[in-house]
Amino acid sequence: MSDSPPSRGVRVDLVLCGLLFAGLWVAGHIVWASMSLIGTLMANDAGSASGDAHMAFMGSMLGGQMMAGAAGIPGGLAFFWRSLRKWLWILFAALFVSGAVWQVVAFQFFITAASSPP
């Protein structure tokens, strides 16, 4: 047996874990966005909000979901890109949190528009 240190090459297991994480994250957000789209389409069923407010709600919700879904890419890269791991996790958290906040704010604006008198 040799006493040489382990190589500093790419670890295939970490690459596969990163790809699996990113793929499952993005796929999960695609499912979430498609289910949420159905919900946002039915959100103005009573016609309480204007058509413009409803369209803005749908666009904002999908925009926030796309941002949160895109967070999976730097999250997956952080598994094996050691030199940038800290910044990739920060980017992952920033994209995910800002996408989630964007959706909450869009929901609050729509509820306000739907509950205000015409």
C-alpha positions in Angstrom: 0.0 0.0 0.0 1.2 3.5 -0.7 1.1 6.3 1.7 0.3 8.9 -0.9 -2.4 11.4 -0.1 -5.8 11.1 -1.9 -6.1 12.8 -5.2 -7.7 16.2 -5.3 -9.7 15.4 -8.4 -13.4 15.5 -8.9 -15.4 13.2 -6.7 -17.9 11.4 -8.9 -20.3 10.7 -5.9 -20.5 14.4 -5.1 -21.2 15.3 -8.7 -23.9 12.7 -8.9 -25.4 14.0 -5.6 -25.3 17.5 -6.9 -27.0 16.6 -10.2 -29.6 14.6 -8.3 -30.3 17.4 -5.9 -30.6 20.0 -8.7 -32.8 17.7 -10.9 -35.1 16.8 -8.0 -35.3 20.4 -6.9 -36.2 21.8 -10.3 -38.6 18.9 -11.0 -40.3 19.5 -7.7 -40.7 23.2 -8.4 -42.2 22.4 -11.9 -44.8 20.2 -10.2 -45.4 22.9 -7.6 -45.7 25.6 -10.2 -48.2 23.6 -12.3 -50.4 22.9 -9.3 -50.1 26.6 -8.2 -51.1 27.8 -11.7 -54.4 25.9 -11.4 -54.9 27.5 -8.0 -54.2 31.0 -9.2 -56.5 30.5 -12.2 -59.3 29.7 -9.9 -58.4 32.4 -7.3 -60.7 35.0 -8.7 -63.7 32.7 -9.2 -66.1 35.2 -7.6 -64.8 38.1 -9.7 -63.9 40.1 -6.6 -60.7 41.4 -8.1 -60.2 43.1 -11.4 -58.8 41.2 -14.4 -55.6 43.2 -14.2 -55.0 42.3 -10.5 -55.7 38.7 -11.3 -53.2 38.6 -14.2 -50.6 40.4 -12.0 -51.2 37.8 -9.3 -50.7 34.9 -11.7 -47.5 36.4 -13.2 -46.1 37.3 -9.8 -46.7 33.8 -8.3 -45.1 32.1 -11.3 -42.2 34.5 -11.2 -41.5 33.8 -7.6 -41.8 30.1 -8.3 -39.3 30.3 -11.1 -36.9 32.2 -8.8 -37.3 29.6 -6.1 -36.9 26.8 -8.6 -33.8 28.3 -10.1 -32.2 28.1 -6.6 -31.7 24.4 -7.2 -28.9 25.1 -9.7 -26.4 26.8 -7.4 -27.6 24.3 -4.7 -26.6 21.4 -6.8 -23.3 23.0 -7.8 -22.4 23.6 -4.2 -22.2 19.8 -3.6 -19.0 19.5 -5.6 -17.6 23.0 -6.4 -15.6 23.3 -3.2 -13.9 26.6 -3.9 -17.2 28.4 -4.3 -19.3 26.3 -2.0 -20.0 29.1 0.5 -21.1 31.6 -2.2 -23.2 29.0 -4.0 -25.1 28.2 -0.8 -25.6 31.9 -0.1 -26.9 32.3 -3.7 -29.2 29.2 -3.2 -30.6 30.7 0.0 -31.0 34.2 -1.5 -32.9 32.9 -4.5 -35.1 30.5 -2.5 -36.0 33.1 0.2 -36.6 35.9 -2.3 -38.7 33.7 -4.5 -40.8 32.6 -1.5 -41.2 36.2 -0.3 -42.2 37.3 -3.8 -45.0 34.7 -3.7 -46.2 35.8 -0.3 -46.2 39.4 -1.3 -48.1 38.6 -4.5 -50.7 36.7 -2.5 -51.1 39.5 0.0 -51.6 42.1 -2.8 -54.2 39.9 -4.4 -56.1 39.3 -1.2 -56.1 43.1 -0.6 -57.3 43.8 -4.2 -60.0 41.1 -3.9 -61.3 42.3 -0.5 -61.4 46.0 -1.3 -64.7 47.4 -2.6 -64.9 48.2 -6.3 
